[in-house]
Amino acid sequence: MVGSLSAGLLLADEGAHLPSVNDFLPPEILFQGTPFAINRIILIRIVATFVLLVVLGLTAKRAKLIPGRWQGVVEYGLDFVRDKVVYDVMGEVRGKRYVPMITTIFFTIFIFNLCGIIPGMNMAATATVVMPLVFAIWTMVQYWIAAARSQGLGHYLRHELFTPGVPWPVYILLTPINILELLVIRPASLTIRLFANMISGHLMVATCLAFAQYWIVDAANKLQGIPVGAMWFVSGLAMTCFEAFVAFLQAYVFAILSTVYINLSFPEE
C-alpha cells in the first residue's frame, strides 16, 4: 500500500487530477451575480434540510402507539440525543429546555455530513466553515442566555473572568485567557473541529478514487495498473465507510460539547 501510494503520488504529476480545497468552493449555479446566488454546497444544504423535514414530519404524522421499524429507528435517535447527550450532561430538570436545540443540531449536522457520501451530492454540507460557524454561534448565544438567566450576566462574567481564590496578580494573565475562551476558543473549537474533519475525510476519499481512476483508466501498463487501481478503489470504499462513521461521530461530539458549554453557564450546585 505504501509503495502504491508513493508511485501514485509520483504519477499524479503526469496527469492524475488530485482534489484540492478549491473543489469545495464550487462556482455559482443559480442566480449568479445576485445576493441570492446559490452554489452546489448551498443547494445540497437546501435539499438535505427539505428531505430531513419531510421525513421527520411524515414520521411524526404517521406515528403509532406500537412503532414500526422506521418509527422505532427515529425514536431511538431522538431518545439517544435526549438521554445520552443532554440528560447525561445537564440532568433532566435543567436539560429539558435544551433537548429541542441539541436534537436539531445533532440531526442536522449528521445529515449534512452524510451528504459527502451520497451519490449525486458527494460533498458534505458542513465542508465549508460557514455552516459549522452558524451552529457554533447558536451555541454561544445560548450559553450566554443561560448565564444571564441563571445567575445574572454581571455575576457570571465576574466569576468567569476573575476566578475566585486566585492571587490578584495572576488576573493580569488569566483574565484575557478567560475572555478568549468565552468569545473565541469555545466557538472556534466547535467550528474548526467539524469543518476540518469533514473536509479532510472527503479529500481522502476523493484522492483514493482519483488514484483508482488513474491506474485503471489512464495508466500505460494495464497489467500493473488494474490491480493497483483496484487496491486504491477498495481503499476508497473503506474510507467511505469510515467517513459515514465520522459523520455520526462529529455530530455527536458537536452536540455533546454544545451541551457541556451551555451547562458551564449555570452556577455550581
C-alpha positions in Angstrom: 0.0 0.0 0.0 2.8 2.4 0.9 4.6 1.5 -2.4 1.5 2.1 -4.5 0.9 5.4 -2.6 4.4 6.6 -3.4 4.0 5.6 -7.0 0.6 7.2 -7.2 2.0 10.5 -5.9 4.7 10.4 -8.5 2.4 9.6 -11.3 0.0 12.3 -10.2 2.3 14.9 -11.7 1.9 13.2 -15.0 -1.8 13.5 -15.4 -3.9 12.3 -12.4 -6.0 15.1 -11.1 -5.9 15.3 -7.3 -8.8 17.0 -5.4 -8.0 20.2 -3.5 -9.7 22.6 -1.2 -10.8 24.6 -4.2 -13.1 21.8 -5.2 -15.1 22.7 -2.1 -15.7 26.2 -3.4 -17.8 25.5 -6.5 -19.0 28.3 -8.8 -22.5 29.7 -8.5 -25.1 27.6 -10.4 -28.2 29.6 -9.8 -28.9 33.4 -9.6 -25.4 34.2 -10.5 -24.3 37.8 -9.6 -27.2 38.4 -7.2 -27.4 38.4 -3.4 -29.4 35.1 -3.7 -26.7 33.3 -5.7 -26.6 29.5 -4.9 -23.7 27.2 -5.4 -23.6 23.4 -5.1 -23.0 23.3 -1.4 -25.9 25.7 -0.7 -28.1 23.6 -2.9 -27.1 20.5 -1.1 -28.0 22.2 2.2 -31.4 23.2 0.9 -32.2 19.7 -0.4 -30.9 18.0 2.8 -32.9 20.3 5.0 -36.0 19.7 3.0 -35.6 15.9 3.0 -34.9 15.9 6.7 -38.0 18.0 7.5 -40.2 15.9 5.2 -39.0 12.6 6.6 -39.4 13.6 10.3 -42.7 15.3 9.6 -44.2 12.2 7.9 -42.8 10.0 10.6 -44.5 12.2 13.3 -47.7 12.4 11.3 -47.9 8.6 10.9 -46.7 7.8 14.4 -48.4 4.8 16.1 -48.6 3.6 19.7 -46.7 0.5 18.7 -44.0 1.8 16.5 -42.9 0.1 13.3 -39.3 -0.4 12.2 -38.8 3.1 10.8 -40.6 4.9 13.6 -38.5 2.8 16.1 -35.3 4.0 14.4 -36.3 7.6 14.6 -37.5 7.3 18.2 -34.2 5.6 19.1 -32.3 8.5 17.6 -34.4 11.1 19.5 -34.1 9.2 22.8 -30.3 8.8 22.2 -29.8 12.6 22.0 -32.1 13.3 24.9 -30.9 10.7 27.3 -27.2 10.0 26.3 -26.3 13.6 25.4 -28.5 16.2 27.1 -29.7 14.4 30.3 -26.3 12.8 30.9 -24.6 16.2 30.9 -27.2 18.5 32.3 -29.7 16.3 34.1 -33.4 16.0 33.3 -34.6 19.1 35.1 -32.1 21.5 33.5 -31.8 19.7 30.2 -35.5 19.7 29.2 -35.2 23.3 27.9 -32.3 22.3 25.6 -33.5 19.0 24.2 -35.1 20.6 21.0 -32.0 22.7 20.3 -29.4 19.9 20.8 -31.6 17.4 18.8 -31.8 19.9 15.9 -28.1 20.4 16.0 -27.3 16.7 16.1 -29.7 15.5 13.3 -28.9 18.5 11.0 -25.1 18.0 11.3 -25.4 14.3 10.9 -27.5 14.5 7.7 -25.3 17.3 6.3 -22.2 15.2 7.0 -23.7 12.2 5.3 -24.2 14.2 2.1 -20.5 13.7 1.5 -21.0 10.0 0.7 -24.4 10.2 -1.0 -24.1 9.7 -4.8 -25.1 12.8 -6.7 -24.2 15.0 -3.8 -20.6 13.8 -3.0 -20.0 16.8 -0.8 -20.6 17.3 2.9 -22.8 20.3 3.6 -20.6 21.1 6.5 -17.4 21.1 4.4 -17.1 24.8 4.4 -16.7 26.9 7.5 -20.0 28.8 7.3 -22.4 26.1 8.4 -20.3 24.9 11.4 -19.8 28.6 12.4 -23.6 29.1 12.4 -24.2 26.2 14.8 -21.2 27.4 17.0 -22.7 30.9 17.2 -26.1 29.5 18.1 -24.4 27.5 21.0 -22.5 30.6 22.1 -25.7 32.7 22.2 -27.5 30.0 24.2 -24.8 29.7 26.9 -24.7 33.5 27.3 -28.5 33.5 27.6 -28.3 30.6 30.1 -25.7 32.5 32.2 -27.8 35.7 32.2 -31.0 33.8 33.1 -29.5 31.6 35.8 -27.1 33.9 37.7 -27.2 37.3 36.1 -24.8 38.4 33.4 -22.7 40.6 35.7 -22.2 37.8 38.3 -21.4 35.3 35.6 -18.7 37.5 33.9 -17.2 38.4 37.3 -16.9 34.7 38.2 -15.6 33.6 34.8 -13.1 36.4 34.3 -11.9 36.8 37.9 -11.8 33.2 39.2 -12.3 33.2 43.0 -9.3 32.2 45.1 -6.6 33.3 42.6 -4.0 35.8 43.7 -4.8 39.1 42.1 -1.5 39.4 40.0 -2.5 36.2 38.2 -5.6 38.0 36.9 -3.3 40.0 34.5 -2.6 36.8 32.6 -5.7 34.8 33.4 -8.5 37.3 32.6 -7.5 37.8 28.9 -7.3 34.0 28.6 -10.8 33.6 30.1 -12.2 36.3 27.7 -10.7 34.5 24.7 -12.2 31.2 25.9 -15.7 32.7 26.2 -15.7 34.6 23.0 -13.3 32.8 20.7 -12.0 29.4 21.8 -15.3 27.7 22.5 -17.0 28.6 19.2 -13.7 28.1 17.3 -13.3 24.6 18.8 -16.7 23.7 17.6 -16.3 25.2 14.2 -12.8 24.1 13.3 -13.3 20.5 14.6 -16.3 19.8 12.5 -15.2 21.7 9.3 -11.6 20.2 9.3 -12.7 16.7 9.9 -15.3 16.7 7.2 -13.2 18.4 4.5 -10.2 16.2 5.3 -12.2 13.0 5.2 -13.8 13.9 1.9 -10.4 14.8 0.4 -9.0 11.4 1.4 -11.9 9.5 -0.2 -11.6 11.7 -3.4 -7.9 11.1 -3.5 -8.2 7.3 -3.3 -10.8 7.3 -6.1 -8.7 9.7 -8.2 -5.7 7.3 -8.0 -8.0 4.4 -8.7 -9.3 6.0 -11.9 -5.8 7.0 -13.0 -4.3 3.5 -12.5 -7.3 1.7 -14.1 -8.1 4.0 -17.0 -5.0 6.2 -17.7 -2.0 4.1 -16.7 0.1 2.8 -19.6 0.8 -0.5 -18.0 -2.6 -2.2 -17.6 -1.1 -5.3 -16.1 0.2 -3.3 -13.2 -2.4 -0.6 -13.3 -5.6 -2.7 -12.8 -4.6 -4.4 -9.6 -3.1 -1.2 -8.1 -6.2 0.7 -9.2 -8.4 -2.0 -7.6 -6.4 -1.6 -4.4 -7.0 2.2 -4.4 -10.7 1.6 -5.2 -11.1 -0.7 -2.2 -9.3 1.8 -0.1 -11.7 4.4 -1.3 -14.7 2.2 -0.3 -13.1 1.6 3.1 -12.6 5.4 3.6 -16.2 6.0 2.6 -17.5 3.6 5.3 -15.1 5.3 7.8 -16.5 8.7 6.7 -20.0 7.6 7.4 -18.8 6.7 11.0 -17.1 10.1 11.2 -20.3 11.8 10.1 -22.1 10.4 13.2 -19.1 10.9 15.5 -18.7 14.6 14.6 -22.4 15.2 15.0 -22.2 13.5 18.4 -19.1 15.5 19.5 -20.6 18.8 18.4 -23.9 18.1 20.2 -22.2 17.0 23.5 -19.7 19.9 23.5 -22.6 22.3 22.9 -24.4 20.8 25.9 -21.3 21.0 28.0 -20.7 24.7 27.2 -24.3 25.6 28.0 -24.1 23.6 31.2 -21.0 25.5 32.3 -23.0 28.7 32.3 -25.1 27.5 35.2 -23.9 28.1 38.8 -22.4 25.2 40.6 -24.7 23.3 42.9 
